[in-house]
Amino acid sequence: VKARLEFKNVLQIDPNDVEGYYMFGQIEEHEQDWRKAYALFTRAIELDPAHPGALIHLGRLYALSGAPEKALESAATVLKNDPGNTGALVLKGLANARLGKKDAAIQEAQSAVDIAPDNVDAISLLSALYADKGDIDGAIALAQRGIEQKPEALSLYILLARLYEKSGNTAGVIESLGRMIELKPDDLTGRVRLAAYHMNQGNKAEGEKVLREAVEAIPESSEAKLALVQYLDIHGADSQGMAQLKAFIASSTDTYALQLHLGQTYLNRKNMEGAKQTYQQIIDQ
């Protein structure tokens, strides 16, 4: 939030600041506001047609949104001036993979890994391509080497867990997501993924346990509480989720998000009086 405000200030002072648009675009990309990210990267390139970062990020948006040919154009522009640019090689590999040219994609991804063995994007792409060809063991080994070099990269733990799941290695999935949780105990992502995995394995109780541990570990997080409530709504006993939600509201100091969820739950169940009372309570507060 603070970074977004600073870059807005920069662009108010100088509407032609290329780096301001580029950095602002990365914030919106991180927040998954793809339209704003696209507009900001596009503006940066209008001001500097050869800006490597903006071209690579815009190219990635093209590749993931069904326009790999445009992604290849962005990569080519960067590689023309910098043949060893790792980001551009990864982008070229991603675009070729989207076009179904798997061998070319592997060659580009391998080149990127050779240049920068600790580049998370390059490792992730090459590992995924190995898995796509059926070489799960090779994909796992590559992801493991990536984690050794970048032990703080959460995306590699998610990748490794997916690969272990493909290979039927339950212990490996649980270990990978467990390490991710240890690395970022306040990040809900790993806990939700682990709960979902337990659920998919038919172990409802273990999934519930993971989410209850999340509530204990991140007591200030409404998202953690709501994740447990929604899990109980789907997989728990009748009305268990509603009962848990009301208990959280009764014991929490900041209940706004929880109360809104309660109101929506009443609406979904056609309980208009309950919804009205809940929303009125929010207004009164």
C-alpha positions, 0 to 999 in steps of 0.5 A: 500500500505504501509503495503504491502511494509513493509511485503515484506521487512519483507519476504526479510529479513526473508523468513521464517517469518510466521506472515509476510506471514499471515499478507501479506495474509490478505492484499491480501484477503482484496484486493480480490486477492484470488490467492495471498492470498491463496498462502500466507496463504498456505506458512504460514501453511507450516511453522507453520501447527497449525497457527490458523489465517492462517488456518481460513483464508485459510479455508474461501477461501476453503468454498467460492470456493466450497471446504467446506470439506477442510474448515472443516479440517482447522476448526478441526485443530484449534478447536483441540488445541482451542475448543472455537476459535470463528473464527474456529466455524464460519468457521465450520458453514460456511462450514456446510452451504455450505454442506447443513447442516443448523442445524449444521451450526446454532449450530456452529454459535450460539456457536460462538455468545455465546462466542463472542456476538460482533463477526461480522462474527458470527453475520452475519452467524447466521443472514443469516442462520435464514433468510435462514430458513424463520425467517426474524424477528429473522435475523433482530433482530440479525443484529440489536443487532450486530450493537448496539455492533459494530456500526462501522461494515459496513458489518452489515448495508449491511446485515440489508439492505438486510434483510429489502429488503427481508421483503419489508421494504423500509424505513428500507433499506434506513435508514440502508444504510443511516446510513452506509453513515453517518458512512463512508461518503468517502466510495462509497459502501453505496451510490452505494448500495442505488442508486441501490436500488432506481433504483430497486424500479423504482425511477431513479431520487432518484438514480441519486440524491444519486450519485450526492450527492456522487460526491459533498461529495467526490469531489476528487473521480474519482470513484464517478464521473464514478459511476454517468456517468455509471448510466446515461449511463444506466438509463439516457436520450440519451447521458446524460452520455457522456455529464456528463463525458465530463463536469467532464473532463472539470472541473477536475484537475486530469482527467486521469481515466475519459479520459480513460473511455471516450476513452473506451466509444468511442471505444464501440460506434465504434467512432475510431477518438474520441478514438484516439484523447482522447488517444493522449490527454492523451499521450500529457499530 
